Each structure stands twice: as structure tokens, then as C-alpha cells.
Amino acid sequence: MKSKIAVFIGIILCLSSCGKDYVYRIDGKLTNLENQIVYAVFENEDYRQVDTIECTKSGQFKILQQTEGFNSVTIYFENRSRWITAYLKSGDKISISGDARYPLLLQVKGGRINDQLTDVRKRLSPLLKEYTDLTNQLNNGSNNSSEETDMVARLSNINIQLQEEVINHIKEFPDEEASVVLIEMFFAEPDDTRRMDELLALLDPQLKEFYLARDLEQFSIRAKRTELGAEAPDFLLKNIYGDQVSLNYFPDKYLLLAFTAPWCDMCQTEDLFLDQVVTKYPQDKVDVLLVSLDSNPEEVRTFLKEDSISWNLVTDSAGQATMMIDLYNVSAIPRCFLIDEEGKILLKTDNGIEIKQTLEKLLEEEEEEENEE
């Protein structure tokens, strides 16, 4: 994770000029834009700067960035639900245009990386458009189970086709920085980095100095820390009651390490079946540690008083949850890790049913072995 992040918030009115020199210029025109406020997040490896931009009614905006040293800018729109990233070189003039309903099809022109990525998007536009349409249909929740099954199958097929096309492009242009971007876009999977590693190995050695290639190498190292079968990374934390907890705190038992947040609907202990796990299995067999992205442990204590279960819970006070998210390479929540008696990771999932079924199978097998003896 980045150790120091400075955030500056400013307002830039569209089509206005400050009358000074700029390092980067971004001109945009997004059609079918429902919300006229967009956000530009400029980033390099050490910090980011956030600008708030008010667009014209026709969806036009202009950003004149005077701070140099940024690697990329991501434009968020429609209440931050959609975005597009442009890659920066000093002195660049970049244009972003297209239908706001299809962020995967937006054209980003200016600079070698952006031009090449736009060419790839144009070539893959039928697949990218269908992918967006299917995803939107699935998200609206108005489909019957048969329709959803068909759409999920079609999405999976589209993903395979997109990845095949991207792999061919990377093999054809192994010396281009745009190929590194495509690897990140399509193959940076936190649970399995094998394909990403294989593609990174195909790149020209000179690209190792490209910042994104270095980031992906570090991403792979972090992912391997928590791959299935790996020794679970150790930690030393304080729970909400002031007790220290570490892996050694849970000897000779299964530990279910669950990353949650109070604002996450899917993170509720009932939805993850954690309450059933706690009540079904004795603590000397299975234990649960919750890591919650919540900065107020006092509020959590008050909430837990209404729960019949005494949860072993760590909050984000003193950055504990943030540290654990980095240590366990958590990219989305909820996220649960099942760790065995020897401290090895058996399962990574966000599915409560999978947790329940895995524990049932493991403990039934153990009971059968004990009875045989």
C-alpha cells in the first residue's frame, strides 16, 4: 500500500482556463451523462490528487493540471459508479469521449499508451458492449433464474474471448507499455496470479522499469502470501476488549478469519453463516476472528451488547484492519480465510454457504478418523 497519500480537493469549472502553463491537459465530452459532476484522480506511486469537475450540460469538461509527476488520471462519473483511466506523460494533451453508459468503450486519445488501448477497445467493441449490457441486465435484478443462468454463461464466454484477444495482443506487442496495462485490466486476479505471471514473463525486460510492471510484480508477491496451502501471515492485534490476538492465540483449531464492515450488507454475520459456525462448533475446534473496517470501537461494543454471541472482533482503530487488509491482500469485502490447525490457508471465499459446507466436511472427516481409532 502507499504509505503517504496527500489528497487535495479543488473545483475546476468546465471550459475555463486559469491562464497558466499546465503539465497535463484533459479535454472530455461524455454523452448521455446523467450527473454533471465528475472526479479526476491523478496518481503516482507515492500520492494522489483529487479534483472535482463540473461539466457543461452537453457533458464537456477541461482539466488543466499544473502538478507534474503523475502516472495516470482516472475520471469517475455517474456518482463514481463508472470510470475510465488515462495514462500520462509530461506535456500530454488527452481527450476522452464517448457514451457514458459504456465506459469500456470510451475513446482516450493522446499519448502512445492511450492510443493503443483505444485501438484495442475499438477492435473488441462488440464484445465489450455486450459485456456491459449483460452486466447491467444482471444487476437490475428483474430476470428469472433461467435468464440469469443464460446471461452468466454468456458473460463467462465473453470473458474467455476477451482474454484470448488480449493475450494475442500482448504476444504481438511484448515491448509496449500498453501490454502491461492490459495484463492489469484482465489478469490481475488476487486469488490466482499464474496467468498474470506467465504474461509478465513474456514482456521485454526493459518494461520492468515501467511503474505498472513493478506494481504487478509486488501484487503477485502479496497474492502468493495468501494462496491456498500457504502459511497464513502472522499478526499481532488488539480486539475491542483490549486483549492481544495472534495466530498463536488459536492453537490446534480451525480459525475463520473474516473481513467485514458495518456498511457492507453482504458482511453481516448471518449472511456469512458465522453465527451458525459459532453456535454449532465448540471453541476448541473452531474459532472466529472478525476484522471490521470500523473506526469507532465504542459503537461496536454498544452494538454487540444486543448480540447473544460474544464476538472476538478487531476494529480499524490504530489502522489495525487496514494493516490486515494489506497483509492478507484483501481486494473486496466480505472476505473470509479458513486456516487449519497447522496455520495453513484452506479456503478463501466470500460465500457463507461454502464456509459452512467446508467446515462440516472437515469436521465430519475428523470425527470418522477418531472413531476408527
C-alpha positions in Angstrom: 0.0 0.0 0.0 1.1 3.6 -0.5 2.5 4.9 2.8 1.8 8.5 2.2 -1.3 9.8 0.4 -1.9 13.5 0.1 -5.4 14.5 -1.1 -6.2 17.9 -2.4 -9.7 18.7 -3.4 -10.4 21.5 -5.8 -13.1 22.6 -8.2 -12.4 23.2 -11.8 -15.2 24.7 -13.9 -15.5 23.2 -17.4 -14.1 25.1 -20.3 -12.4 27.6 -18.0 -8.8 28.4 -18.1 -6.5 29.6 -15.3 -4.3 31.4 -17.7 -1.1 29.5 -16.6 1.0 26.8 -18.0 -0.1 23.2 -17.5 1.7 19.9 -17.3 -1.3 17.8 -18.4 -4.5 18.8 -20.2 -7.5 16.6 -20.4 -10.5 17.5 -22.6 -13.6 15.4 -22.3 -17.0 15.0 -23.8 -19.3 12.3 -22.3 -22.7 11.9 -23.9 -25.7 10.5 -22.0 -24.2 11.8 -18.8 -26.9 11.9 -16.1 -24.8 13.6 -13.4 -22.7 16.7 -14.3 -20.2 16.2 -11.6 -17.1 14.1 -12.3 -13.9 13.5 -10.3 -10.4 13.3 -11.6 -7.9 11.3 -9.5 -4.3 12.0 -10.5 -1.9 9.3 -9.2 1.7 8.4 -9.0 3.4 5.8 -6.8 3.5 8.0 -3.7 0.4 10.1 -3.6 -2.8 11.2 -5.4 -4.6 14.4 -6.0 -8.4 14.6 -6.4 -10.1 17.3 -8.5 -13.9 17.9 -8.7 -15.1 19.0 -12.1 -18.4 20.4 -13.1 -19.3 19.6 -16.7 -21.5 21.5 -19.1 -24.9 20.2 -19.9 -23.5 18.6 -23.0 -21.0 16.6 -20.9 -17.9 18.7 -21.8 -15.1 19.4 -19.3 -11.5 20.5 -19.3 -8.8 19.9 -16.8 -5.5 21.8 -16.7 -3.2 20.1 -14.2 -0.1 22.1 -13.2 1.5 19.5 -10.9 3.9 17.2 -12.6 5.0 13.6 -11.9 1.6 11.8 -12.2 1.4 8.4 -14.0 -2.3 8.3 -14.6 -5.6 10.0 -14.1 -8.9 8.2 -13.5 -12.1 10.0 -14.4 -15.0 8.9 -12.2 -18.6 9.8 -13.2 -22.2 8.9 -12.6 -21.7 9.2 -8.8 -18.4 7.3 -9.0 -20.1 4.2 -10.3 -18.2 4.3 -13.6 -14.7 5.3 -14.6 -12.0 5.4 -17.3 -8.2 5.7 -16.8 -5.8 7.7 -18.9 -2.0 7.2 -18.7 0.1 10.4 -18.5 3.4 11.7 -19.9 4.5 15.3 -19.2 3.1 17.7 -21.7 0.3 15.4 -22.8 -2.9 16.6 -24.3 -5.5 14.0 -23.8 -9.1 13.7 -25.0 -11.8 11.4 -23.6 -15.0 11.0 -25.4 -17.9 8.6 -25.9 -21.1 7.3 -24.3 -21.1 7.5 -20.5 -23.3 4.3 -20.4 -20.4 2.3 -21.9 -17.2 3.2 -20.0 -15.3 0.3 -21.5 -15.8 1.8 -25.0 -14.7 5.4 -24.2 -12.0 6.7 -26.6 -8.9 8.0 -24.9 -6.6 9.8 -27.3 -3.2 11.4 -26.7 0.0 9.5 -25.7 1.2 6.1 -27.0 -0.4 4.0 -24.3 -3.8 5.7 -24.6 -3.9 5.5 -28.3 -3.0 1.8 -28.3 -5.6 0.9 -25.7 -8.3 2.8 -27.6 -7.4 0.8 -30.7 -7.8 -2.4 -28.7 -11.2 -1.2 -27.4 -12.4 -0.4 -30.9 -11.4 -3.9 -32.1 -13.2 -5.5 -29.2 -16.1 -3.1 -29.1 -18.9 -5.7 -30.0 -17.8 -7.9 -27.1 -17.3 -5.0 -24.7 -20.7 -3.6 -25.5 -22.4 -7.0 -25.0 -20.5 -7.5 -21.7 -21.8 -4.1 -20.4 -25.4 -4.8 -21.5 -25.4 -8.2 -19.9 -23.8 -6.9 -16.7 -26.4 -4.2 -16.4 -29.3 -6.7 -17.0 -28.0 -8.9 -14.3 -27.6 -6.0 -11.9 -31.2 -4.8 -12.3 -32.5 -8.0 -10.7 -35.5 -8.3 -12.8 -34.6 -11.6 -14.5 -35.8 -15.1 -13.7 -33.4 -17.8 -12.7 -33.3 -19.3 -16.2 -32.5 -16.0 -17.8 -29.8 -15.3 -15.2 -28.2 -18.7 -15.8 -28.0 -18.0 -19.6 -26.6 -14.5 -19.1 -23.9 -15.7 -16.6 -22.9 -18.4 -19.1 -22.7 -15.8 -21.9 -20.7 -13.4 -19.7 -18.2 -16.2 -19.0 -17.9 -17.0 -22.7 -17.3 -13.3 -23.5 -14.6 -13.1 -20.8 -12.8 -16.0 -22.4 -13.0 -14.4 -25.8 -11.7 -11.1 -24.5 -8.8 -12.7 -22.7 -7.8 -14.6 -25.8 -7.8 -11.4 -27.8 -5.8 -9.6 -25.2 -3.2 -12.4 -24.9 -2.7 -12.3 -28.7 -2.2 -8.6 -28.5 0.4 -8.9 -25.6 2.3 -11.6 -27.6 2.3 -9.3 -30.6 3.5 -6.2 -28.7 5.6 -7.5 -25.8 7.7 -4.3 -25.7 4.7 -1.9 -25.3 3.6 -0.4 -22.0 0.0 -0.8 -23.1 0.5 -4.5 -22.9 1.3 -4.2 -19.2 -1.9 -2.2 -18.7 -3.9 -4.9 -20.4 -2.4 -7.5 -18.1 -3.5 -5.5 -15.1 -7.0 -5.0 -16.6 -7.7 -8.6 -17.5 -5.4 -10.9 -15.4 -4.6 -9.2 -12.1 -6.6 -11.8 -10.0 -5.7 -11.8 -6.3 -6.6 -15.4 -5.9 -4.6 -16.8 -8.8 -1.7 -14.9 -10.4 -0.4 -17.8 -12.6 -1.7 -16.4 -15.9 -0.6 -12.9 -15.0 2.9 -14.2 -14.1 3.1 -16.1 -17.4 2.2 -13.0 -19.4 4.6 -10.7 -17.4 7.4 -13.2 -18.3 6.7 -12.6 -22.0 7.4 -8.9 -21.8 10.5 -7.2 -22.9 12.9 -6.9 -20.0 13.1 -3.2 -20.4 9.5 -2.9 -19.4 10.5 -4.0 -15.8 11.2 -0.3 -15.2 7.7 0.7 -16.1 5.9 1.6 -12.8 2.9 -0.6 -13.5 5.1 -3.7 -14.2 6.7 -3.2 -10.8 3.3 -2.8 -9.2 2.1 -6.1 -10.7 5.2 -7.9 -9.5 4.5 -6.7 -6.0 0.9 -7.6 -6.4 1.9 -11.2 -7.3 4.2 -11.4 -4.2 1.3 -10.3 -2.0 -1.1 -12.7 -3.6 1.2 -15.6 -3.0 1.3 -14.8 0.7 -2.3 -16.0 1.0 -2.7 -18.6 -1.8 -4.3 -21.9 -0.8 -1.8 -24.1 1.1 0.4 -21.1 2.1 1.3 -20.4 5.7 -1.1 -17.8 7.0 0.7 -14.5 7.7 1.0 -13.9 11.4 -0.3 -10.8 13.1 -0.5 -9.1 16.5 -3.7 -7.2 17.2 -5.8 -5.9 20.0 -9.5 -6.8 20.0 -12.2 -4.4 21.2 -11.8 -5.7 24.7 -8.1 -4.8 24.8 -6.9 -8.5 24.5 -4.0 -9.2 22.2 -4.7 -11.8 19.4 -2.4 -13.5 17.0 -2.3 -16.8 15.2 -0.7 -18.4 18.3 -3.9 -17.3 20.2 -5.8 -20.0 18.2 -3.6 -23.2 18.6 -4.7 -26.6 17.4 -8.0 -25.4 16.0 -9.6 -24.1 12.8 -9.6 -20.3 12.6 -12.1 -18.5 10.5 -10.7 -15.0 9.8 -13.5 -12.8 8.4 -13.0 -9.3 7.0 -16.2 -7.2 7.3 -17.6 -3.7 7.5 -20.7 -2.2 9.1 -21.7 -0.5 5.8 -21.4 -3.8 3.8 -24.8 -5.5 3.5 -23.2 -8.8 2.5 -20.9 -8.7 5.5 -23.5 -9.4 8.2 -22.6 -12.5 10.3 -26.0 -14.1 9.5 -25.4 -13.8 5.7 -21.9 -15.4 6.1 -23.4 -18.1 8.4 -20.8 -17.1 11.0 -23.4 -17.2 13.8 -24.2 -20.8 12.8 -20.5 -21.7 12.8 -20.0 -20.2 16.3 -23.1 -21.9 17.8 -22.6 -25.3 16.1 -18.9 -26.0 16.8 -17.1 -25.9 20.2 -14.4 -23.2 20.5 -11.7 -25.8 21.0 -12.5 -27.0 17.4 -13.4 -23.8 15.5 -12.8 -20.2 16.4 -13.8 -16.9 14.6 -11.9 -13.6 14.4 -13.7 -10.7 12.8 -11.7 -7.8 11.4 -14.0 -4.9 10.8 -13.4 -1.7 8.9 -14.9 0.5 11.6 -13.0 3.3 13.3 -15.2 3.5 16.4 -14.8 0.5 18.7 -17.1 2.0 21.3 -20.0 2.0 18.9 -19.2 -1.6 18.0 -19.2 -2.6 21.7 -22.7 -1.0 22.1 -23.9 -2.9 19.0 -22.5 -6.2 20.2 -24.3 -5.9 23.6 -27.5 -6.6 21.7 -26.0 -9.8 20.2 -26.2 -13.1 22.1 -22.8 -14.1 20.7 -19.6 -12.7 22.2 -17.6 -12.0 19.1 -13.8 -11.8 19.0 -13.6 -8.6 17.0 -10.8 -6.2 15.8 -11.8 -2.7 14.6 -9.8 -0.3 12.5 -8.6 1.8 15.4 -4.9 2.5 15.1 -5.2 1.2 11.5 -5.4 -2.4 12.5 -8.0 -3.5 9.9 -6.1 -1.6 7.2 -2.9 -3.3 8.1 -4.6 -6.7 8.0 -6.2 -6.0 4.6 -2.8 -5.3 3.2 -1.2 -8.3 4.9 -3.9 -10.7 3.6 -4.2 -9.0 0.2 -7.9 -8.3 0.6 -9.3 -6.6 -2.5 -13.0 -6.7 -1.6 -15.2 -7.4 1.4 -16.6 -9.6 2.7 -13.6 -11.9 2.6 -13.1 -15.0 4.8 -10.0 -17.2 5.3 -10.2 -20.6 6.8 -6.9 -21.5 8.5 -6.2 -25.1 9.7 -4.7 -26.3 12.9 -1.2 -26.0 11.4 -1.7 -22.4 10.3 -2.2 -23.1 6.6 -4.9 -21.4 4.4 -7.5 -23.9 3.4 -10.2 -21.7 1.9 -10.6 -18.1 0.7 -14.2 -17.1 0.0 -17.0 -14.5 0.3 -19.6 -17.2 0.3 -21.1 -18.2 3.7 -22.6 -21.5 2.3 -19.1 -22.5 1.1 -17.7 -21.8 4.6 -20.4 -23.8 6.3 -20.1 -26.8 3.9 -16.3 -26.9 4.1 -16.3 -26.9 7.9 -19.0 -29.6 8.0 -16.9 -31.8 5.7 -13.6 -31.3 7.5 -15.0 -31.9 11.0 -17.1 -35.0 9.9 -13.9 -36.5 8.4 -12.0 -35.8 11.6 -14.8 -37.4 13.7 -14.8 -40.5 11.4 -11.0 -40.8 11.8 -11.3 -40.5 15.6 -14.0 -43.2 15.7 -11.9 -45.6 13.6 -9.0 -45.2 16.1 
